[in-house]
Amino acid sequence: MSAQKSSASTSKGLNTSKDAGKFAGVATIVRTAAVRLEVSAEDSVKLEETQSLYGKASRLLAEIMREQPRGMRPWQRHNLHHAGYRRVRSEIPELGSQLVCNTVRSVSAAAKSWISNNPKFLKDDKIELPAFKFANPIVHLDKNTISYSADRKTASIYTTCGRIKATLAPGAFQEEILSSGTWKESNLVFRKGKRGKPGHWELHIAVEQPSRKVSLEGLTKDQVEGTDVGENNMAATTHGLWKGGKLKYDRDCYLALRKRLQCNGSRSANQHLRKASGRERRHVKHVNNVVSKQIVQEAKANGIRVIVLEDLTHIRGRIKAGLRVRTRLHRWPFRELQEMIVHKAAREGIEVVFVDPRYTSQTCSKCKALGKRRKHRFVCSNCGIKHPDKYFRFFLQKTASS
């Protein structure tokens, strides 16, 4: 087989032409600090009343949104405001005009999030919007409903019974986030206590900071790192490998638990099912967060300026396999891991490029020709290189046994 035509650069990641890949540039970095609030018992009752009315208005707006014809696109914030603002103000006058506007924003965001996860809704008229419950609603606060003192130690929060003052009690990690940029809008959240402990109020403050400018002048091959995400191996880079076997095993355990609970069908089983779903989601997010942080820290320590990722858009739509394999691959959280790498790299001044993944696993790293790959074994018919060779296999066996 003849060798492929070499590009102008020595690596695919170094080619910054228009057709080489797309840059995942982040103009601004938004981080959220979950700050605990210290409020009196009287003020806590006022916050509870405000949250209750906020949830009631959210459910009312959700019903109004479902009653509107689909052609009006009622999930859009502007359309939903015109369809339900006056009715909410007349039925729940205690809430106030600004919080009603914030409620419209929350309901619209919830509907858009559901539509993005269910794209068939826009094409199939038989699919309807779900009845959003808003059992423990998050109260969105903007510059008109919350203000801070000059020293940023206290917050004045609007409630249906008048404004209250709450003391911010951030930890060391939250202090680092709060001091890194400009404070934007925030959300008021009530955390329920566990194992008999009382609940508490939190303020989730969005902090915006500009990303560090990245210059690709004088970029060399050693400053580009390819990162391959997969199912068996969560991530593989030039300098490290993150195994995914433990996460696969944990998710299989959750899947087996869901099957048993769904077959049971009792009320207690359904409650346990919701709790198990939340635990699995949080566990997967935590593992992806840890792995992405380690990848970026390792890249920074090795002087990497560009991280190259595969553009796996619509990969799930191209899967042609049995039910068991499809179930496993559709639960593969590759996109969440990639997005975390993008945002963490932007904070460290590292550029991220998404490239076409076709033939990347069949391209020889030495002569750039297309070879033959069978699982982990690669043979190049052009230059004769083989991976892994017999010495590398002996090294793998020795490492596994130790």
C-alpha positions, 0 to 999 in steps of 0.5 A: 500500500502506498503511503499517504500524502504528507501534510504541510505539518508533521502532525495532524494537530499542528495543521491549523488550516481550515480543514484540519479541525475545529477549535473549541475556543472558550471566550469566557469561563463561567464557574459556579460557587455553591456558597452556604447561607447563614439566615435566621429561622424567621428569614428561612420561613420567608425564603420557604414561602418564596420558594413555594410560590415560585414552584407554584408559578412554575407549574402554572407556566408549565401547564400554560406552555402545554396548552399552547399550539406547537406552532407558536413554539411556547417553550421559547422564553419570549413566547412563554412570557406573552402567553402566561405572564398576565395569568400568573400575575393575576393568580399569584400576585404575591410573587412580584413581577420580577420573580414572575419573569425569572420563573418564565426563564426557569420554565423555558430553560427546563423545556429547552433542556428536555427538547435537546435531550429528546430531539424527536419532539420537534419532528413528531407531533404525537410527542408532547411536553412532559408535565414538569413538577418543580417539586424543589424549585431553584429560585433564579435571582438576578440583579433586581432580586439580589444585591451584595454588600461592598465587602461581599460578605452579606446578600440582600435577597428579595422575598414575598415578605420583604427583603432579608439579609443573609451572611455568605459562608464560603469555604476555601474552594468557594473563596478561590472561585469567587475571587477569580472573576465577576459575579453574575446571576445566582440561584437560591437552592435549599439542601435537604438534610440527610440522616436527621440533620437539618437542611440549609440554604445555598446560593449558587453564584455564577462567576465569569472570567475571561479565558487566557489567550492562546497563541499557536506561534512557534508550535512544535510537535512535542507541544501537541497531545492527542487524547483518545476517549473510549469505553474500555479506556476512558482516556489515552494520551501520550503520557498516560492511560485512564482505565474505564473498567471500574466505571463500566462495572459500577454502571453495569451494577446500576443497570442490573439494579434498575432492571430488578426494581423495574420488574418489581414495580412497587411504590418503594421500588420506584422511589429506590429507582429514582435515588439509584438514578441520581447516585449513578449520575453523580458518580459518573460526573465525579469520575469524569471530573477527576479524569479531565482534571488529571489530563489537563494537569498532566498536559500542563506539566509536560508543556502541552499547548494543544490537546487534540480530541476526536469529533464524535458528533452523531456517533450514537446514530451510526451504531449498528449492533445488537440491543446489549451493545447499543445499551452499553454504548448509548450510556457512554458519557464521552461528551461530558468528559470532552466538555470538561477537558475543554473548559479545564484546558481553557482555564490553563491557557491550553487550546483544544482542537476537534478533528475527524476521527476517520482512519486515526486508529489505522494511520501509522505513527511513523510513515502516516500510511494506512495499516491494518489494525485488529483490536490492540495489534497494528501492522503497517504494510508500508514501513513494516512497523508492528504494535505491539511487538513481542517485547511490548507484549512481554512488557504488558504481561509482566505489568499485568502480573505485577 
